[in-house]
Amino acid sequence: MVESKACQDLVNKVIKKDLCTLCGACVGMCPYLVTHMGRVVLKDVCDLTQGRCSAYCPRMSLDLDITSRATFGIPYTWDALGITKGIFMARSTDAKVRQRVQDAGTITTLIRFALSEGFIDSAVLTRFKDKSLPKGVIVSTKEEVLACAGSSYMAAPTLEAFNREAQNVSRKKIGIVGTPCQVLGLARMKESELEGRNNLDKLKLVIGLFCTWALSYPDFAQFLEKEMTGPVLKYDIPPHPANVLHTFTEKGQIDIPLDRITPFIKPACQLCHDLTAEFADISVGSGRGKVREWNTVILRTERGMEIFDAAQSKGVIEITEIPERNLNRLKEASRNKKKRALKNIIQKTGSTDNFLYLKVQPGTVNHLLENGG
């Protein structure tokens, strides 16, 4: 029997089946897999039968029980929001930061604080310019952190930058901000027997972003080129019922209906069950309604609590209780994403026994679809 090759396995089971999220977990480690124009590309044949590329991919044979045990010490629960040690509304106390950032500045402030207090010595963030593909960048100063504020809503191979930075001998304590699939990629690195080769002991802080979907590059960028001239400075999606994408240019604001954007959502996002980055130390999303000017924050690990509490005690962030209505809506949205992903997987495979990349019991799926978790 001929043994399958790790890289080719990844191509056949993930990339060719539109399961790739472009998280970057498989690149930045070897010369065979690279990112090009918003896709992961295999440049040459690799003879390894076991490789980090396939071991770290969040869309290859994912057993959430194993991943959860490696991160939290317990099996995966399928609860609406995952493991939680505290849920708050928070925001930066620096008005200048709040003016520059996407929402309330909690993530920017936490990363800047973690750097200044020595919890981390560098951070991997995502930065975009105009309509180009966002990329992972390494930052170590407050100014560099602030320059990465905002979202392009396009999928980015941010973990590629982490894979490279982890090899830097001068870095000892690395933080990272990522989407749920990127956070899951990091969690898979922790569970892998190959994790020592990625220096995972250097990873000291993971902040996850709430995420419903990401857009494909270059399709979305080409769409924007037709819609507007000049560079895009900032993007934002306001709360329901606005149903538009705000694009801010040098000439002013242009609103694009979301139904014109949804065709560019990556197919893999339709199969993702995680809304709130459940494997992060701290998860952060936008506020809604009366707390629009705040961030929703979920603390998940002791490390996350330590850094968050320290930031609060030093006065760089402030917190308030999350309104019950907001919490209930968040739980409902998270349950709906789980159910939607499972339904889309079943529709794609045509079977209630084949869940593509997910290793999950049919009974668990039936319970979730019938009762919502």
TORFITI-975387 format. One record per residue (C-alpha): residue number from 0; x, y, z. Coordinates in nm, 2 decimals, padded with zeros to 4 digits. Example, Ala and Ser with C-alpha at 12.3 -4.5 7.8 and 13.67 -1.06 7.14 Angstrom:
2
> i / xx / yy / zz
> 0 / 01.23 / -00.45 / 00.78 $
> 1 / 01.37 / -00.11 / 00.71 $
//
This chain:
373
> i / xx / yy / zz
> 0 / 00.00 / 00.00 / 00.00 $
> 1 / 00.14 / 00.34 / -00.10 $
> 2 / 00.15 / 00.59 / 00.18 $
> 3 / -00.01 / 00.92 / 00.11 $
> 4 / 00.19 / 01.24 / 00.13 $
> 5 / 00.10 / 01.50 / 00.39 $
> 6 / 00.10 / 01.80 / 00.15 $
> 7 / -00.09 / 01.62 / -00.12 $
> 8 / -00.34 / 01.50 / 00.14 $
> 9 / -00.40 / 01.86 / 00.24 $
> 10 / -00.45 / 01.96 / -00.12 $
> 11 / -00.69 / 01.68 / -00.20 $
> 12 / -00.90 / 01.68 / 00.12 $
> 13 / -00.91 / 02.05 / 00.20 $
> 14 / -00.80 / 02.29 / -00.08 $
> 15 / -00.96 / 02.11 / -00.38 $
> 16 / -01.28 / 02.07 / -00.17 $
> 17 / -01.32 / 02.44 / -00.09 $
> 18 / -01.26 / 02.37 / 00.28 $
> 19 / -00.96 / 02.60 / 00.31 $
> 20 / -01.02 / 02.91 / 00.53 $
> 21 / -00.68 / 03.06 / 00.44 $
> 22 / -00.59 / 03.08 / 00.81 $
> 23 / -00.22 / 03.03 / 00.72 $
> 24 / -00.15 / 02.74 / 00.96 $
> 25 / 00.01 / 02.53 / 00.69 $
> 26 / 00.24 / 02.79 / 00.54 $
> 27 / 00.56 / 02.97 / 00.66 $
> 28 / 00.72 / 02.64 / 00.76 $
> 29 / 00.84 / 02.47 / 00.45 $
> 30 / 00.91 / 02.57 / 00.08 $
> 31 / 00.64 / 02.35 / -00.07 $
> 32 / 00.32 / 02.54 / 00.04 $
> 33 / 00.28 / 02.91 / -00.01 $
> 34 / 00.00 / 03.16 / -00.03 $
> 35 / -00.06 / 03.33 / -00.37 $
> 36 / -00.35 / 03.56 / -00.46 $
> 37 / -00.57 / 03.45 / -00.17 $
> 38 / -00.51 / 03.08 / -00.21 $
> 39 / -00.27 / 02.81 / -00.06 $
> 40 / -00.06 / 02.66 / -00.35 $
> 41 / 00.15 / 02.35 / -00.35 $
> 42 / 00.47 / 02.44 / -00.54 $
> 43 / 00.64 / 02.10 / -00.55 $
> 44 / 00.61 / 01.74 / -00.43 $
> 45 / 00.69 / 01.68 / -00.06 $
> 46 / 00.78 / 01.32 / 00.04 $
> 47 / 00.68 / 01.35 / 00.40 $
> 48 / 00.40 / 01.12 / 00.51 $
> 49 / 00.35 / 01.32 / 00.83 $
> 50 / 00.38 / 01.69 / 00.82 $
> 51 / 00.29 / 02.00 / 01.02 $
> 52 / 00.08 / 02.13 / 00.73 $
> 53 / -00.19 / 01.86 / 00.76 $
> 54 / -00.15 / 01.82 / 01.14 $
> 55 / -00.22 / 02.19 / 01.21 $
> 56 / -00.49 / 02.24 / 00.95 $
> 57 / -00.83 / 02.32 / 01.12 $
> 58 / -01.01 / 02.15 / 00.83 $
> 59 / -00.83 / 01.81 / 00.84 $
> 60 / -00.98 / 01.54 / 01.06 $
> 61 / -01.08 / 01.77 / 01.34 $
> 62 / -01.17 / 01.60 / 01.67 $
> 63 / -01.29 / 01.88 / 01.89 $
> 64 / -01.28 / 01.66 / 02.20 $
> 65 / -00.90 / 01.62 / 02.16 $
> 66 / -00.85 / 01.98 / 02.07 $
> 67 / -01.05 / 02.09 / 02.38 $
> 68 / -00.86 / 01.86 / 02.61 $
> 69 / -00.53 / 02.01 / 02.49 $
> 70 / -00.65 / 02.37 / 02.55 $
> 71 / -00.89 / 02.34 / 02.85 $
> 72 / -00.84 / 01.99 / 02.99 $
> 73 / -01.20 / 01.88 / 02.92 $
> 74 / -01.39 / 01.75 / 02.61 $
> 75 / -01.57 / 01.98 / 02.38 $
> 76 / -01.92 / 02.07 / 02.51 $
> 77 / -02.10 / 02.22 / 02.21 $
> 78 / -02.23 / 02.49 / 02.45 $
> 79 / -02.34 / 02.81 / 02.28 $
> 80 / -02.03 / 03.01 / 02.37 $
> 81 / -01.78 / 02.74 / 02.46 $
> 82 / -01.57 / 02.76 / 02.78 $
> 83 / -01.63 / 03.08 / 02.97 $
> 84 / -01.48 / 03.22 / 03.29 $
> 85 / -01.65 / 03.56 / 03.26 $
> 86 / -01.84 / 03.77 / 03.00 $
> 87 / -01.83 / 04.15 / 03.01 $
> 88 / -01.86 / 04.47 / 02.80 $
> 89 / -01.53 / 04.65 / 02.79 $
> 90 / -01.36 / 04.94 / 02.62 $
> 91 / -01.04 / 05.14 / 02.61 $
> 92 / -01.02 / 05.43 / 02.85 $
> 93 / -00.81 / 05.62 / 02.59 $
> 94 / -01.04 / 05.83 / 02.38 $
> 95 / -00.77 / 05.88 / 02.11 $
> 96 / -00.75 / 05.50 / 02.07 $
> 97 / -01.13 / 05.47 / 02.04 $
> 98 / -01.13 / 05.73 / 01.77 $
> 99 / -00.88 / 05.53 / 01.56 $
> 100 / -01.01 / 05.17 / 01.60 $
> 101 / -01.29 / 04.97 / 01.46 $
> 102 / -01.51 / 04.95 / 01.77 $
> 103 / -01.42 / 05.03 / 02.14 $
> 104 / -01.05 / 04.96 / 02.13 $
> 105 / -01.04 / 04.67 / 02.37 $
> 106 / -00.81 / 04.44 / 02.15 $
> 107 / -00.57 / 04.72 / 02.06 $
> 108 / -00.55 / 04.83 / 02.42 $
> 109 / -00.50 / 04.47 / 02.55 $
> 110 / -00.21 / 04.40 / 02.30 $
> 111 / -00.05 / 04.74 / 02.38 $
> 112 / -00.08 / 04.67 / 02.75 $
> 113 / 00.06 / 04.31 / 02.72 $
> 114 / 00.36 / 04.45 / 02.54 $
> 115 / 00.43 / 04.73 / 02.78 $
> 116 / 00.39 / 04.51 / 03.09 $
> 117 / 00.61 / 04.23 / 02.95 $
> 118 / 00.34 / 03.96 / 02.92 $
> 119 / 00.45 / 03.94 / 02.55 $
> 120 / 00.75 / 04.08 / 02.36 $
> 121 / 00.58 / 04.08 / 02.02 $
> 122 / 00.24 / 04.02 / 01.86 $
> 123 / 00.11 / 03.88 / 01.53 $
> 124 / -00.16 / 04.10 / 01.40 $
> 125 / -00.34 / 04.14 / 01.06 $
> 126 / -00.29 / 04.46 / 00.86 $
> 127 / -00.45 / 04.56 / 00.53 $
> 128 / -00.39 / 04.85 / 00.29 $
> 129 / -00.66 / 04.96 / 00.05 $
> 130 / -00.80 / 04.67 / -00.14 $
> 131 / -00.50 / 04.44 / -00.11 $
> 132 / -00.49 / 04.10 / 00.06 $
> 133 / -00.45 / 04.15 / 00.44 $
> 134 / -00.14 / 03.99 / 00.58 $
> 135 / 00.00 / 03.89 / 00.91 $
> 136 / 00.26 / 04.14 / 01.05 $
> 137 / 00.49 / 04.14 / 01.36 $
> 138 / 00.45 / 04.43 / 01.59 $
> 139 / 00.63 / 04.53 / 01.91 $
> 140 / 00.55 / 04.89 / 01.97 $
> 141 / 00.23 / 05.08 / 02.06 $
> 142 / 00.24 / 05.27 / 01.73 $
> 143 / 00.26 / 04.95 / 01.52 $
> 144 / -00.03 / 04.80 / 01.71 $
> 145 / -00.25 / 05.10 / 01.64 $
> 146 / -00.16 / 05.09 / 01.27 $
> 147 / -00.32 / 04.74 / 01.25 $
> 148 / -00.66 / 04.86 / 01.39 $
> 149 / -00.97 / 04.79 / 01.18 $
> 150 / -01.09 / 04.51 / 00.97 $
> 151 / -01.10 / 04.44 / 00.59 $
> 152 / -01.35 / 04.15 / 00.62 $
> 153 / -01.12 / 03.95 / 00.39 $
> 154 / -00.97 / 03.62 / 00.48 $
> 155 / -00.60 / 03.65 / 00.57 $
> 156 / -00.32 / 03.39 / 00.62 $
> 157 / -00.21 / 03.55 / 00.95 $
> 158 / -00.07 / 03.22 / 01.10 $
> 159 / 00.20 / 03.23 / 00.83 $
> 160 / 00.35 / 03.52 / 01.01 $
> 161 / 00.33 / 03.34 / 01.34 $
> 162 / 00.50 / 03.03 / 01.20 $
> 163 / 00.79 / 03.25 / 01.08 $
> 164 / 00.81 / 03.46 / 01.40 $
> 165 / 00.81 / 03.15 / 01.62 $
> 166 / 01.15 / 03.06 / 01.47 $
> 167 / 01.30 / 03.40 / 01.56 $
> 168 / 01.53 / 03.32 / 01.85 $
> 169 / 01.51 / 03.68 / 01.98 $
> 170 / 01.13 / 03.63 / 02.05 $
> 171 / 01.04 / 03.45 / 02.37 $
> 172 / 00.68 / 03.56 / 02.43 $
> 173 / 00.44 / 03.60 / 02.14 $
> 174 / 00.08 / 03.72 / 02.14 $
> 175 / -00.16 / 03.69 / 01.85 $
> 176 / -00.50 / 03.82 / 01.74 $
> 177 / -00.70 / 03.59 / 01.51 $
> 178 / -01.03 / 03.48 / 01.37 $
> 179 / -01.19 / 03.16 / 01.49 $
> 180 / -01.03 / 02.94 / 01.22 $
> 181 / -00.69 / 03.09 / 01.30 $
> 182 / -00.74 / 03.04 / 01.67 $
> 183 / -00.84 / 02.68 / 01.60 $
> 184 / -00.53 / 02.63 / 01.39 $
> 185 / -00.32 / 02.74 / 01.69 $
> 186 / -00.51 / 02.50 / 01.92 $
> 187 / -00.44 / 02.22 / 01.67 $
> 188 / -00.07 / 02.30 / 01.69 $
> 189 / -00.09 / 02.26 / 02.07 $
> 190 / -00.25 / 01.92 / 02.05 $
> 191 / -00.01 / 01.79 / 01.78 $
> 192 / 00.29 / 01.57 / 01.87 $
> 193 / 00.48 / 01.80 / 01.63 $
> 194 / 00.41 / 02.11 / 01.83 $
> 195 / 00.77 / 02.14 / 01.96 $
> 196 / 00.88 / 02.21 / 01.60 $
> 197 / 00.67 / 02.53 / 01.60 $
> 198 / 00.80 / 02.65 / 01.94 $
> 199 / 00.45 / 02.67 / 02.08 $
> 200 / 00.59 / 02.74 / 02.42 $
> 201 / 00.65 / 03.09 / 02.30 $
> 202 / 00.28 / 03.15 / 02.25 $
> 203 / 00.16 / 03.35 / 02.56 $
> 204 / -00.16 / 03.52 / 02.46 $
> 205 / -00.43 / 03.44 / 02.20 $
> 206 / -00.71 / 03.69 / 02.15 $
> 207 / -00.99 / 03.57 / 01.92 $
> 208 / -01.23 / 03.78 / 01.71 $
> 209 / -01.60 / 03.71 / 01.68 $
> 210 / -01.65 / 03.62 / 01.31 $
> 211 / -01.95 / 03.53 / 01.10 $
> 212 / -01.77 / 03.50 / 00.76 $
> 213 / -01.47 / 03.63 / 00.56 $
> 214 / -01.45 / 03.74 / 00.20 $
> 215 / -01.24 / 03.58 / -00.08 $
> 216 / -00.95 / 03.76 / -00.23 $
> 217 / -00.91 / 03.87 / -00.51 $
> 218 / -01.28 / 03.84 / -00.60 $
> 219 / -01.39 / 04.10 / -00.34 $
> 220 / -01.10 / 04.33 / -00.43 $
> 221 / -01.19 / 04.32 / -00.80 $
> 222 / -01.55 / 04.40 / -00.71 $
> 223 / -01.44 / 04.70 / -00.51 $
> 224 / -01.22 / 04.82 / -00.80 $
> 225 / -01.53 / 04.84 / -01.02 $
> 226 / -01.74 / 05.01 / -00.74 $
> 227 / -01.50 / 05.29 / -00.64 $
> 228 / -01.18 / 05.47 / -00.73 $
> 229 / -00.91 / 05.56 / -00.49 $
> 230 / -00.80 / 05.38 / -00.18 $
> 231 / -01.03 / 05.24 / 00.09 $
> 232 / -00.93 / 05.36 / 00.43 $
> 233 / -01.17 / 05.17 / 00.65 $
> 234 / -01.45 / 04.92 / 00.64 $
> 235 / -01.74 / 04.87 / 00.89 $
> 236 / -02.06 / 04.67 / 00.91 $
> 237 / -02.31 / 04.85 / 01.14 $
> 238 / -02.56 / 04.66 / 01.35 $
> 239 / -02.88 / 04.51 / 01.21 $
> 240 / -03.10 / 04.63 / 01.04 $
> 241 / -02.86 / 04.84 / 00.84 $
> 242 / -02.75 / 04.55 / 00.62 $
> 243 / -02.47 / 04.74 / 00.45 $
> 244 / -02.10 / 04.75 / 00.43 $
> 245 / -01.96 / 05.10 / 00.50 $
> 246 / -01.65 / 05.17 / 00.30 $
> 247 / -01.46 / 05.49 / 00.39 $
> 248 / -01.25 / 05.65 / 00.12 $
> 249 / -01.07 / 05.98 / 00.08 $
> 250 / -01.37 / 06.11 / -00.09 $
> 251 / -01.62 / 06.00 / 00.17 $
> 252 / -01.84 / 05.71 / 00.27 $
> 253 / -01.99 / 05.46 / 00.03 $
> 254 / -02.25 / 05.21 / 00.14 $
> 255 / -02.27 / 04.87 / -00.03 $
> 256 / -02.57 / 04.64 / 00.04 $
> 257 / -02.46 / 04.32 / 00.20 $
> 258 / -02.65 / 04.11 / -00.05 $
> 259 / -02.40 / 04.23 / -00.31 $
> 260 / -02.11 / 04.12 / -00.08 $
> 261 / -02.23 / 03.77 / 00.02 $
> 262 / -02.14 / 03.61 / -00.31 $
> 263 / -01.77 / 03.67 / -00.22 $
> 264 / -01.79 / 03.48 / 00.12 $
> 265 / -01.54 / 03.20 / 00.12 $
> 266 / -01.72 / 02.86 / 00.08 $
> 267 / -01.53 / 02.73 / 00.39 $
> 268 / -01.70 / 02.99 / 00.61 $
> 269 / -02.04 / 02.83 / 00.54 $
> 270 / -01.91 / 02.51 / 00.71 $
> 271 / -01.76 / 02.68 / 01.02 $
> 272 / -01.94 / 02.62 / 01.35 $
> 273 / -01.74 / 02.87 / 01.56 $
> 274 / -01.87 / 03.23 / 01.60 $
> 275 / -01.68 / 03.34 / 01.91 $
> 276 / -01.32 / 03.20 / 01.87 $
> 277 / -01.39 / 02.94 / 02.14 $
> 278 / -01.02 / 02.83 / 02.18 $
> 279 / -00.88 / 03.17 / 02.25 $
> 280 / -00.76 / 03.30 / 02.59 $
> 281 / -00.98 / 03.60 / 02.54 $
> 282 / -01.26 / 03.64 / 02.27 $
> 283 / -01.37 / 03.99 / 02.16 $
> 284 / -01.66 / 04.11 / 01.95 $
> 285 / -01.86 / 04.42 / 01.88 $
> 286 / -02.13 / 04.56 / 02.11 $
> 287 / -02.48 / 04.61 / 01.99 $
> 288 / -02.78 / 04.83 / 02.08 $
> 289 / -02.73 / 05.04 / 02.40 $
> 290 / -02.37 / 04.91 / 02.43 $
> 291 / -02.27 / 04.98 / 02.07 $
> 292 / -01.96 / 05.18 / 02.19 $
> 293 / -01.84 / 04.88 / 02.39 $
> 294 / -01.68 / 04.54 / 02.30 $
> 295 / -01.82 / 04.21 / 02.42 $
> 296 / -01.54 / 04.02 / 02.60 $
> 297 / -01.54 / 03.65 / 02.69 $
> 298 / -01.26 / 03.53 / 02.92 $
> 299 / -01.17 / 03.17 / 02.87 $
> 300 / -00.84 / 03.08 / 03.04 $
> 301 / -00.65 / 03.17 / 03.35 $
> 302 / -00.39 / 03.35 / 03.14 $
> 303 / -00.66 / 03.55 / 02.97 $
> 304 / -00.81 / 03.65 / 03.31 $
> 305 / -00.47 / 03.75 / 03.44 $
> 306 / -00.39 / 03.99 / 03.16 $
> 307 / -00.75 / 04.12 / 03.14 $
> 308 / -00.76 / 04.18 / 03.52 $
> 309 / -00.42 / 04.35 / 03.51 $
> 310 / -00.53 / 04.58 / 03.23 $
> 311 / -00.84 / 04.67 / 03.43 $
> 312 / -00.66 / 04.73 / 03.75 $
> 313 / -00.41 / 04.96 / 03.57 $
> 314 / -00.70 / 05.16 / 03.43 $
> 315 / -00.64 / 05.11 / 03.06 $
> 316 / -00.97 / 04.94 / 03.01 $
> 317 / -01.31 / 04.98 / 03.18 $
> 318 / -01.59 / 04.72 / 03.20 $
> 319 / -01.96 / 04.70 / 03.26 $
> 320 / -02.21 / 04.42 / 03.28 $
> 321 / -02.34 / 04.27 / 02.95 $
> 322 / -02.71 / 04.34 / 02.92 $
> 323 / -02.91 / 04.01 / 02.94 $
> 324 / -03.07 / 04.08 / 02.60 $
> 325 / -02.73 / 04.11 / 02.44 $
> 326 / -02.60 / 03.79 / 02.60 $
> 327 / -02.91 / 03.60 / 02.49 $
> 328 / -02.88 / 03.73 / 02.13 $
> 329 / -02.51 / 03.64 / 02.13 $
> 330 / -02.59 / 03.28 / 02.24 $
> 331 / -02.86 / 03.25 / 01.99 $
> 332 / -02.63 / 03.37 / 01.71 $
> 333 / -02.36 / 03.13 / 01.81 $
> 334 / -02.61 / 02.84 / 01.83 $
> 335 / -02.74 / 02.93 / 01.48 $
> 336 / -02.39 / 02.93 / 01.34 $
> 337 / -02.33 / 02.58 / 01.47 $
> 338 / -02.66 / 02.45 / 01.34 $
> 339 / -02.61 / 02.63 / 01.00 $
> 340 / -02.26 / 02.47 / 00.96 $
> 341 / -02.38 / 02.12 / 01.04 $
> 342 / -02.68 / 02.16 / 00.80 $
> 343 / -02.45 / 02.28 / 00.53 $
> 344 / -02.21 / 01.99 / 00.58 $
> 345 / -02.49 / 01.74 / 00.56 $
> 346 / -02.61 / 01.91 / 00.24 $
> 347 / -02.26 / 01.90 / 00.09 $
> 348 / -02.20 / 01.53 / 00.17 $
> 349 / -02.56 / 01.41 / 00.13 $
> 350 / -02.51 / 01.20 / 00.45 $
> 351 / -02.57 / 01.22 / 00.82 $
> 352 / -02.27 / 01.00 / 00.88 $
> 353 / -02.01 / 01.20 / 00.69 $
> 354 / -01.92 / 01.54 / 00.84 $
> 355 / -01.63 / 01.62 / 00.61 $
> 356 / -01.35 / 01.75 / 00.84 $
> 357 / -01.54 / 01.71 / 01.17 $
> 358 / -01.53 / 01.40 / 01.38 $
> 359 / -01.86 / 01.42 / 01.55 $
> 360 / -02.12 / 01.16 / 01.66 $
> 361 / -02.45 / 01.16 / 01.46 $
> 362 / -02.64 / 01.17 / 01.79 $
> 363 / -02.47 / 01.49 / 01.89 $
> 364 / -02.56 / 01.65 / 01.56 $
> 365 / -02.92 / 01.54 / 01.58 $
> 366 / -02.95 / 01.69 / 01.93 $
> 367 / -02.80 / 02.02 / 01.82 $
> 368 / -03.02 / 02.04 / 01.51 $
> 369 / -03.33 / 01.95 / 01.71 $
> 370 / -03.27 / 02.15 / 02.02 $
> 371 / -03.01 / 02.41 / 01.93 $
> 372 / -02.74 / 02.29 / 02.18 $
//
